[in-house]
Amino acid sequence: MNWHRKVYKYVMYKLCMEKRTTIQIEYKTLQKLKRFRITKRETYDEIITRLMKNAKNLQIQAVSNKG
């Protein structure tokens, strides 16, 4: 990874994490989330965002298949 990308990721991390919040999830759910990781460095926020995007795409697909 070149240094430009590292700086960009660091700046974006700092900007995003200033507005972070916490959620409570059960331990079992946390273990399930770990299995969805693409890389060991992927954050839970990235995992949840990806899962929500996939769910939305599936909903759109289901609606378009009905019509």
Gaussian input, Z-matrix of N, CA and C with variables (Angstrom, degrees):
# hf/3-21g

backbone

0 1
 N
 C     1     B1
 C     2     B2     1     A1
 N     3     B3     2     A2     1     D1
 C     4     B4     3     A3     2     D2
 C     5     B5     4     A4     3     D3
 N     6     B6     5     A5     4     D4
 C     7     B7     6     A6     5     D5
 C     8     B8     7     A7     6     D6
 N     9     B9     8     A8     7     D7
 C    10    B10     9     A9     8     D8
 C    11    B11    10    A10     9     D9
 N    12    B12    11    A11    10    D10
 C    13    B13    12    A12    11    D11
 C    14    B14    13    A13    12    D12
 N    15    B15    14    A14    13    D13
 C    16    B16    15    A15    14    D14
 C    17    B17    16    A16    15    D15
 N    18    B18    17    A17    16    D16
 C    19    B19    18    A18    17    D17
 C    20    B20    19    A19    18    D18
 N    21    B21    20    A20    19    D19
 C    22    B22    21    A21    20    D20
 C    23    B23    22    A22    21    D21
 N    24    B24    23    A23    22    D22
 C    25    B25    24    A24    23    D23
 C    26    B26    25    A25    24    D24
 N    27    B27    26    A26    25    D25
 C    28    B28    27    A27    26    D26
 C    29    B29    28    A28    27    D27
 N    30    B30    29    A29    28    D28
 C    31    B31    30    A30    29    D29
 C    32    B32    31    A31    30    D30
 N    33    B33    32    A32    31    D31
 C    34    B34    33    A33    32    D32
 C    35    B35    34    A34    33    D33
 N    36    B36    35    A35    34    D34
 C    37    B37    36    A36    35    D35
 C    38    B38    37    A37    36    D36
 N    39    B39    38    A38    37    D37
 C    40    B40    39    A39    38    D38
 C    41    B41    40    A40    39    D39
 N    42    B42    41    A41    40    D40
 C    43    B43    42    A42    41    D41
 C    44    B44    43    A43    42    D42
 N    45    B45    44    A44    43    D43
 C    46    B46    45    A45    44    D44
 C    47    B47    46    A46    45    D45
 N    48    B48    47    A47    46    D46
 C    49    B49    48    A48    47    D47
 C    50    B50    49    A49    48    D48
 N    51    B51    50    A50    49    D49
 C    52    B52    51    A51    50    D50
 C    53    B53    52    A52    51    D51
 N    54    B54    53    A53    52    D52
 C    55    B55    54    A54    53    D53
 C    56    B56    55    A55    54    D54
 N    57    B57    56    A56    55    D55
 C    58    B58    57    A57    56    D56
 C    59    B59    58    A58    57    D57
 N    60    B60    59    A59    58    D58
 C    61    B61    60    A60    59    D59
 C    62    B62    61    A61    60    D60
 N    63    B63    62    A62    61    D61
 C    64    B64    63    A63    62    D62
 C    65    B65    64    A64    63    D63
 N    66    B66    65    A65    64    D64
 C    67    B67    66    A66    65    D65
 C    68    B68    67    A67    66    D66
 N    69    B69    68    A68    67    D67
 C    70    B70    69    A69    68    D68
 C    71    B71    70    A70    69    D69
 N    72    B72    71    A71    70    D70
 C    73    B73    72    A72    71    D71
 C    74    B74    73    A73    72    D72
 N    75    B75    74    A74    73    D73
 C    76    B76    75    A75    74    D74
 C    77    B77    76    A76    75    D75
 N    78    B78    77    A77    76    D76
 C    79    B79    78    A78    77    D77
 C    80    B80    79    A79    78    D78
 N    81    B81    80    A80    79    D79
 C    82    B82    81    A81    80    D80
 C    83    B83    82    A82    81    D81
 N    84    B84    83    A83    82    D82
 C    85    B85    84    A84    83    D83
 C    86    B86    85    A85    84    D84
 N    87    B87    86    A86    85    D85
 C    88    B88    87    A87    86    D86
 C    89    B89    88    A88    87    D87
 N    90    B90    89    A89    88    D88
 C    91    B91    90    A90    89    D89
 C    92    B92    91    A91    90    D90
 N    93    B93    92    A92    91    D91
 C    94    B94    93    A93    92    D92
 C    95    B95    94    A94    93    D93
 N    96    B96    95    A95    94    D94
 C    97    B97    96    A96    95    D95
 C    98    B98    97    A97    96    D96
 N    99    B99    98    A98    97    D97
 C   100   B100    99    A99    98    D98
 C   101   B101   100   A100    99    D99
 N   102   B102   101   A101   100   D100
 C   103   B103   102   A102   101   D101
 C   104   B104   103   A103   102   D102
 N   105   B105   104   A104   103   D103
 C   106   B106   105   A105   104   D104
 C   107   B107   106   A106   105   D105
 N   108   B108   107   A107   106   D106
 C   109   B109   108   A108   107   D107
 C   110   B110   109   A109   108   D108
 N   111   B111   110   A110   109   D109
 C   112   B112   111   A111   110   D110
 C   113   B113   112   A112   111   D111
 N   114   B114   113   A113   112   D112
 C   115   B115   114   A114   113   D113
 C   116   B116   115   A115   114   D114
 N   117   B117   116   A116   115   D115
 C   118   B118   117   A117   116   D116
 C   119   B119   118   A118   117   D117
 N   120   B120   119   A119   118   D118
 C   121   B121   120   A120   119   D119
 C   122   B122   121   A121   120   D120
 N   123   B123   122   A122   121   D121
 C   124   B124   123   A123   122   D122
 C   125   B125   124   A124   123   D123
 N   126   B126   125   A125   124   D124
 C   127   B127   126   A126   125   D125
 C   128   B128   127   A127   126   D126
 N   129   B129   128   A128   127   D127
 C   130   B130   129   A129   128   D128
 C   131   B131   130   A130   129   D129
 N   132   B132   131   A131   130   D130
 C   133   B133   132   A132   131   D131
 C   134   B134   133   A133   132   D132
 N   135   B135   134   A134   133   D133
 C   136   B136   135   A135   134   D134
 C   137   B137   136   A136   135   D135
 N   138   B138   137   A137   136   D136
 C   139   B139   138   A138   137   D137
 C   140   B140   139   A139   138   D138
 N   141   B141   140   A140   139   D139
 C   142   B142   141   A141   140   D140
 C   143   B143   142   A142   141   D141
 N   144   B144   143   A143   142   D142
 C   145   B145   144   A144   143   D143
 C   146   B146   145   A145   144   D144
 N   147   B147   146   A146   145   D145
 C   148   B148   147   A147   146   D146
 C   149   B149   148   A148   147   D147
 N   150   B150   149   A149   148   D148
 C   151   B151   150   A150   149   D149
 C   152   B152   151   A151   150   D150
 N   153   B153   152   A152   151   D151
 C   154   B154   153   A153   152   D152
 C   155   B155   154   A154   153   D153
 N   156   B156   155   A155   154   D154
 C   157   B157   156   A156   155   D155
 C   158   B158   157   A157   156   D156
 N   159   B159   158   A158   157   D157
 C   160   B160   159   A159   158   D158
 C   161   B161   160   A160   159   D159
 N   162   B162   161   A161   160   D160
 C   163   B163   162   A162   161   D161
 C   164   B164   163   A163   162   D162
 N   165   B165   164   A164   163   D163
 C   166   B166   165   A165   164   D164
 C   167   B167   166   A166   165   D165
 N   168   B168   167   A167   166   D166
 C   169   B169   168   A168   167   D167
 C   170   B170   169   A169   168   D168
 N   171   B171   170   A170   169   D169
 C   172   B172   171   A171   170   D170
 C   173   B173   172   A172   171   D171
 N   174   B174   173   A173   172   D172
 C   175   B175   174   A174   173   D173
 C   176   B176   175   A175   174   D174
 N   177   B177   176   A176   175   D175
 C   178   B178   177   A177   176   D176
 C   179   B179   178   A178   177   D177
 N   180   B180   179   A179   178   D178
 C   181   B181   180   A180   179   D179
 C   182   B182   181   A181   180   D180
 N   183   B183   182   A182   181   D181
 C   184   B184   183   A183   182   D182
 C   185   B185   184   A184   183   D183
 N   186   B186   185   A185   184   D184
 C   187   B187   186   A186   185   D185
 C   188   B188   187   A187   186   D186
 N   189   B189   188   A188   187   D187
 C   190   B190   189   A189   188   D188
 C   191   B191   190   A190   189   D189
 N   192   B192   191   A191   190   D190
 C   193   B193   192   A192   191   D191
 C   194   B194   193   A193   192   D192
 N   195   B195   194   A194   193   D193
 C   196   B196   195   A195   194   D194
 C   197   B197   196   A196   195   D195
 N   198   B198   197   A197   196   D196
 C   199   B199   198   A198   197   D197
 C   200   B200   199   A199   198   D198

   B1=1.4560
   B2=1.5314
   B3=1.3279
   B4=1.4565
   B5=1.5316
   B6=1.3155
   B7=1.4672
   B8=1.5205
   B9=1.3610
   B10=1.4669
   B11=1.5295
   B12=1.3192
   B13=1.4693
   B14=1.5265
   B15=1.3269
   B16=1.4678
   B17=1.5283
   B18=1.3227
   B19=1.4668
   B20=1.5234
   B21=1.3325
   B22=1.4590
   B23=1.5284
   B24=1.3243
   B25=1.4563
   B26=1.5301
   B27=1.3347
   B28=1.4612
   B29=1.5251
   B30=1.3237
   B31=1.4705
   B32=1.5247
   B33=1.3349
   B34=1.4600
   B35=1.5248
   B36=1.3131
   B37=1.4684
   B38=1.5231
   B39=1.3222
   B40=1.4638
   B41=1.5272
   B42=1.3290
   B43=1.4572
   B44=1.5251
   B45=1.3130
   B46=1.4647
   B47=1.5168
   B48=1.2996
   B49=1.4512
   B50=1.5300
   B51=1.3202
   B52=1.4586
   B53=1.5219
   B54=1.3102
   B55=1.4620
   B56=1.5243
   B57=1.2884
   B58=1.4590
   B59=1.5186
   B60=1.3066
   B61=1.4463
   B62=1.5258
   B63=1.2946
   B64=1.4585
   B65=1.5242
   B66=1.3082
   B67=1.4517
   B68=1.5228
   B69=1.3018
   B70=1.4566
   B71=1.5171
   B72=1.3236
   B73=1.4539
   B74=1.5170
   B75=1.3159
   B76=1.4545
   B77=1.5272
   B78=1.3094
   B79=1.4563
   B80=1.5286
   B81=1.3356
   B82=1.4714
   B83=1.5252
   B84=1.3304
   B85=1.4616
   B86=1.5189
   B87=1.3138
   B88=1.4627
   B89=1.5256
   B90=1.3134
   B91=1.4621
   B92=1.5322
   B93=1.3264
   B94=1.4605
   B95=1.5311
   B96=1.3418
   B97=1.4626
   B98=1.5194
   B99=1.3158
   B100=1.4618
   B101=1.5263
   B102=1.3266
   B103=1.4658
   B104=1.5309
   B105=1.3334
   B106=1.4646
   B107=1.5217
   B108=1.3144
   B109=1.4625
   B110=1.5176
   B111=1.3208
   B112=1.4613
   B113=1.5259
   B114=1.3309
   B115=1.4671
   B116=1.5261
   B117=1.3048
   B118=1.4629
   B119=1.5214
   B120=1.3377
   B121=1.4656
   B122=1.5244
   B123=1.3154
   B124=1.4650
   B125=1.5277
   B126=1.3224
   B127=1.4653
   B128=1.5252
   B129=1.3301
   B130=1.4562
   B131=1.5223
   B132=1.3096
   B133=1.4625
   B134=1.5266
   B135=1.3198
   B136=1.4642
   B137=1.5290
   B138=1.3284
   B139=1.4615
   B140=1.5206
   B141=1.3343
   B142=1.4681
   B143=1.5284
   B144=1.3206
   B145=1.4644
   B146=1.5172
   B147=1.3255
   B148=1.4613
   B149=1.5259
   B150=1.3262
   B151=1.4658
   B152=1.5278
   B153=1.3411
   B154=1.4695
   B155=1.5225
   B156=1.3288
   B157=1.4668
   B158=1.5298
   B159=1.3226
   B160=1.4697
   B161=1.5195
   B162=1.3275
   B163=1.4693
   B164=1.5243
   B165=1.3230
   B166=1.4706
   B167=1.5237
   B168=1.3303
   B169=1.4634
   B170=1.5200
   B171=1.3276
   B172=1.4586
   B173=1.5255
   B174=1.3409
   B175=1.4650
   B176=1.5166
   B177=1.3207
   B178=1.4689
   B179=1.5215
   B180=1.3347
   B181=1.4557
   B182=1.5337
   B183=1.3230
   B184=1.4625
   B185=1.5208
   B186=1.3304
   B187=1.4677
   B188=1.5300
   B189=1.3365
   B190=1.4604
   B191=1.5348
   B192=1.3277
   B193=1.4635
   B194=1.5159
   B195=1.3377
   B196=1.4663
   B197=1.5215
   B198=1.3204
   B199=1.4629
   B200=1.4498
   A1=107.61
   A2=115.74
   A3=117.95
   A4=111.14
   A5=116.17
   A6=120.03
   A7=111.93
   A8=118.55
   A9=120.48
   A10=110.43
   A11=114.50
   A12=119.29
   A13=110.93
   A14=116.45
   A15=120.13
   A16=110.96
   A17=116.12
   A18=120.38
   A19=109.95
   A20=117.09
   A21=121.51
   A22=110.88
   A23=116.65
   A24=120.46
   A25=110.78
   A26=117.26
   A27=120.97
   A28=110.82
   A29=116.85
   A30=121.04
   A31=110.13
   A32=116.90
   A33=120.12
   A34=110.82
   A35=116.43
   A36=120.84
   A37=109.79
   A38=116.32
   A39=120.34
   A40=111.23
   A41=117.53
   A42=120.81
   A43=111.49
   A44=115.70
   A45=120.05
   A46=112.30
   A47=117.39
   A48=120.65
   A49=111.85
   A50=117.89
   A51=119.26
   A52=111.06
   A53=117.59
   A54=122.21
   A55=110.97
   A56=117.11
   A57=119.82
   A58=111.85
   A59=114.82
   A60=121.96
   A61=107.47
   A62=116.76
   A63=119.51
   A64=109.15
   A65=115.24
   A66=120.94
   A67=107.59
   A68=115.51
   A69=119.63
   A70=108.65
   A71=115.57
   A72=120.90
   A73=108.22
   A74=114.91
   A75=119.72
   A76=109.94
   A77=115.51
   A78=121.16
   A79=110.93
   A80=117.01
   A81=120.73
   A82=110.83
   A83=116.38
   A84=120.82
   A85=110.82
   A86=116.15
   A87=120.99
   A88=110.32
   A89=117.12
   A90=120.80
   A91=110.96
   A92=117.02
   A93=120.53
   A94=110.77
   A95=116.29
   A96=119.98
   A97=111.12
   A98=117.08
   A99=120.45
   A100=111.51
   A101=116.85
   A102=119.91
   A103=111.66
   A104=117.98
   A105=121.88
   A106=113.05
   A107=117.61
   A108=119.82
   A109=111.25
   A110=115.69
   A111=120.82
   A112=108.57
   A113=115.64
   A114=121.23
   A115=108.03
   A116=116.52
   A117=120.35
   A118=111.88
   A119=117.15
   A120=121.00
   A121=112.98
   A122=117.16
   A123=119.82
   A124=109.57
   A125=115.77
   A126=120.36
   A127=110.06
   A128=115.54
   A129=119.76
   A130=110.42
   A131=117.33
   A132=120.74
   A133=110.24
   A134=117.27
   A135=120.91
   A136=111.33
   A137=116.44
   A138=120.45
   A139=110.55
   A140=116.63
   A141=121.28
   A142=110.29
   A143=116.89
   A144=120.64
   A145=110.67
   A146=117.31
   A147=121.28
   A148=110.84
   A149=117.41
   A150=120.82
   A151=111.49
   A152=116.40
   A153=119.63
   A154=110.98
   A155=116.80
   A156=120.82
   A157=109.91
   A158=116.70
   A159=120.53
   A160=111.14
   A161=117.19
   A162=120.71
   A163=110.54
   A164=116.74
   A165=120.51
   A166=110.50
   A167=116.98
   A168=120.56
   A169=111.23
   A170=117.45
   A171=121.04
   A172=111.18
   A173=116.63
   A174=120.00
   A175=110.99
   A176=116.42
   A177=121.25
   A178=109.93
   A179=115.61
   A180=120.65
   A181=110.88
   A182=117.06
   A183=121.32
   A184=110.62
   A185=116.38
   A186=120.84
   A187=110.41
   A188=116.87
   A189=118.91
   A190=111.83
   A191=117.33
   A192=119.81
   A193=111.99
   A194=117.52
   A195=120.88
   A196=111.06
   A197=116.38
   A198=120.22
   A199=111.84
   D1=128.74
   D2=-179.21
   D3=-76.08
   D4=165.44
   D5=-173.40
   D6=-67.93
   D7=-28.83
   D8=178.27
   D9=-61.12
   D10=-44.40
   D11=-179.27
   D12=-66.59
   D13=-38.56
   D14=178.44
   D15=-62.73
   D16=-43.41
   D17=179.06
   D18=-64.79
   D19=-44.23
   D20=179.03
   D21=-59.34
   D22=-47.65
   D23=-179.33
   D24=-62.63
   D25=-39.13
   D26=179.56
   D27=-65.24
   D28=-45.61
   D29=-179.88
   D30=-63.37
   D31=-44.87
   D32=179.57
   D33=-63.74
   D34=-38.89
   D35=178.02
   D36=-60.83
   D37=-47.29
   D38=-178.90
   D39=-63.60
   D40=-42.29
   D41=179.91
   D42=-64.82
   D43=-42.97
   D44=-177.23
   D45=-74.19
   D46=-38.93
   D47=-173.59
   D48=-74.99
   D49=-17.02
   D50=175.92
   D51=-67.63
   D52=-24.15
   D53=-177.79
   D54=-109.26
   D55=25.97
   D56=-176.43
   D57=-78.49
   D58=164.77
   D59=177.42
   D60=-137.32
   D61=175.47
   D62=177.69
   D63=-118.29
   D64=151.27
   D65=174.26
   D66=-130.91
   D67=154.38
   D68=177.15
   D69=-105.05
   D70=127.33
   D71=176.01
   D72=-132.06
   D73=153.88
   D74=178.80
   D75=-70.43
   D76=156.59
   D77=179.94
   D78=-58.94
   D79=-40.05
   D80=179.12
   D81=-60.21
   D82=-40.28
   D83=179.14
   D84=-65.53
   D85=-40.57
   D86=178.15
   D87=-60.36
   D88=-42.85
   D89=178.83
   D90=-64.22
   D91=-38.08
   D92=177.98
   D93=-66.14
   D94=-40.71
   D95=178.49
   D96=-60.67
   D97=-37.86
   D98=179.88
   D99=-60.17
   D100=-32.05
   D101=-179.63
   D102=-72.27
   D103=-19.11
   D104=179.58
   D105=-85.41
   D106=-4.32
   D107=-179.81
   D108=-62.40
   D109=137.92
   D110=173.52
   D111=-86.82
   D112=-40.93
   D113=176.54
   D114=-129.28
   D115=161.70
   D116=179.48
   D117=-66.45
   D118=-23.05
   D119=-177.59
   D120=-89.51
   D121=-5.35
   D122=-178.99
   D123=-67.47
   D124=133.05
   D125=-178.34
   D126=-83.69
   D127=162.64
   D128=176.95
   D129=-63.45
   D130=-34.32
   D131=177.26
   D132=-60.97
   D133=-44.59
   D134=178.79
   D135=-63.96
   D136=-39.82
   D137=178.90
   D138=-63.52
   D139=-49.10
   D140=-178.01
   D141=-63.46
   D142=-41.79
   D143=178.57
   D144=-61.17
   D145=-44.29
   D146=179.20
   D147=-63.68
   D148=-42.38
   D149=179.24
   D150=-63.92
   D151=-40.73
   D152=178.85
   D153=-65.75
   D154=-39.10
   D155=178.50
   D156=-63.68
   D157=-43.31
   D158=178.35
   D159=-63.69
   D160=-40.48
   D161=178.79
   D162=-63.70
   D163=-41.54
   D164=178.94
   D165=-64.10
   D166=-41.88
   D167=178.31
   D168=-62.52
   D169=-38.07
   D170=177.99
   D171=-66.53
   D172=-38.25
   D173=177.33
   D174=-64.20
   D175=-43.64
   D176=179.06
   D177=-62.14
   D178=-42.21
   D179=179.54
   D180=-63.04
   D181=-42.27
   D182=-179.12
   D183=-63.93
   D184=-41.79
   D185=179.71
   D186=-65.63
   D187=-42.44
   D188=-178.65
   D189=-70.41
   D190=-26.92
   D191=177.41
   D192=-74.16
   D193=-25.91
   D194=178.68
   D195=-72.99
   D196=-33.23
   D197=-174.18
   D198=-90.82

